[in-house]
Amino acid sequence: MTEDKKSLNFIEHIIEEDLKNGMDPKDLRFRFPPEPNGYLHIGHTKAIGISFGLGLKYDAPVNLRFDDTNPAKEEQEYVDAIKEDITWLGYQWDQECYSSDYFQQLYDWTVQLIKEGKAYVDSQSAEAIAEQKGTTTEPGTNSPHRDRSVEENLDLFQRMKDGEFDEGEHVVRAKIDMADPNMLMRDPLMYRILKKSHHRTGDTWCIYPMYDWTHGESDYIENISHSLCSLEFKPHRKLYDWFLDQVYSTEIRPKQREFARLNLSYTIMSKRKLLKLVEEGVVSGWDDPRMPTISALRRRGYTPGSIRKFVETVGVAKRENVIDVSLLEFCVREDLNKTAPRVMAVLDPVKLVITNYPKGEEEWLDAENNPEDEAAGSRKVPFSGELYIEREDFKEEAGRKFFRLTLGKEVRLKNAYIIKGESVFKDANGNITEIHCTYDPKSKSGSGTEESKRNVKGTLHWVSVANAVPAEVRIYDRLFNDEAPDGHKDKDFMEFLNPDSLKVIIGYLEPSLKEVEPLDQFQFQRLGYFNVDMDSNPESLVFNKTVGLRDTWAKVKPTSAPQNTSKPQQSKQVEVSAIEEIKRAGKKYTNLPDQKREVLKIKIKEAAKNVTVEELEPLYNTAVKKAGTRIATMISLGVILDNKKQEPNQLAKDFIAKAVEDNNELLKAEATTLKDRYKL
């Protein structure tokens, strides 16, 4: 099997088989069919990515079709939002279609089915019809109206269309088999009366086709070759095919296939439940940055590239599973790391006074915009004798592992000088109001002096008090504090709302941020990634926290609810060191399928950010048979060297050279990448 074949997912295998069996590649056409009854959320991105991704792979058109058959819940607002979201993600559809475009054709086909004795008008209540359905072990019973004459059925159907009857008086059902083991085949509904105005057709229709009748026929009308949907529609496939059998002639016949939908931890995907959050004021709207909607993710600062990478990493599967939301956060963190300009902001300020800095003086220092992008250049930031630093960056007394500012010890101010803590001033309650320090005038960053090259372990960000720009900063966290908020049968998902999902504070920013535009993205150094909110304006800046620099939920996760105690408890996971995470990942790396291996590789890279070369070196001598550990070590080595801007030392070079000659293809590939990168 070639490498290309290995990388195919099961849907691509189906398409390849169809092409092999004679299907013309020009006949390939896909579609994404949202119902415009709410905003798209992160779960929809998988279906979007699959359909549009296949379009790109096979150079085939993709239709955007709105399944707008329920005017009671659908609105033009949702249509516009869906189009905006798909465009923002970077996809372009071929035809913009609506199921409502086919209402007349669906009606005509239904008339034909009635004439052929394959559909009838049922005048029972919804409750009576449900009772007659039977169970999974018992057949259903026929409706007393099942054998109405063709003439009576046609008359009633016409009068339904003309608006003579009230909602619920009559429905149209397909006449299939009330004993079919698939309960969806037991005379399913095709039409119901809904006296609601439609967002496109107005009051032209008062009868509307059901989803199962509309969906496959719309695919057929549009010449869709492969109709892809999530697993819950697998039982519907038999009905999908039965309906197609009734109208199919010689055109392209759509093929329905199902994939596992995207489920995300700490998240709900139900539109009904998301609507409840909006209607009850738990969130400010569909685009509240705590929501899982695409518009909310965009407002929070997520990038199209990060979402597409997330969908690609998750892959296409046949079995339902839950993806850890930390993978999505990792993808946006990785994407923003490459593109987001670095700036300085202080969110919990305490004043720092440099007592030996010339009073009243100010200088403008060079600051690198993005170490990941040389083309990003640099900017000037003002420096003075009075600064703001983060309150948590100072302790009067601290242990050996505290590498920030304390009395009697030195730290470096980012892009500036080395300072030494001297004394503090406190208010009547004992809170520190000012920290006094001294600086070494010869230690200026980048000056090339011996003093500037002194090795101090801590580096702090700061903002000059005189030039600080105040801004509202919205610190967002996960909306729910339970991994499966809607997965408890005996509890309402609202019980698991995180009371700390939003904190609004006033922070102080460097002056380069005065001229920002909504949705501009930045890394607040040492704090995380932030973007400019839509509420922001030049007189009142507002920033949203997109994601932290590292996963803070990995170490401590709240329990879903307190148990037998008056105080909420937290359950602490056993904290595992980063190097131990790499070792554990290595043990199972070679035993996983490609898709899961890619997810594990991302986790290895994340752990490697917190590991030094010295910690990694003992793993260079791992036994040959433990290929997985050596692969994880090689991946980690690449991350460390890249992040530290280092060249491999001799030990690393020997490790790479040996791996290039190894029999394990995965290890050889990782080693060859490093060999080529560093021209070894």
Disulfide bonds with the S-S distance in Angstrom:
none
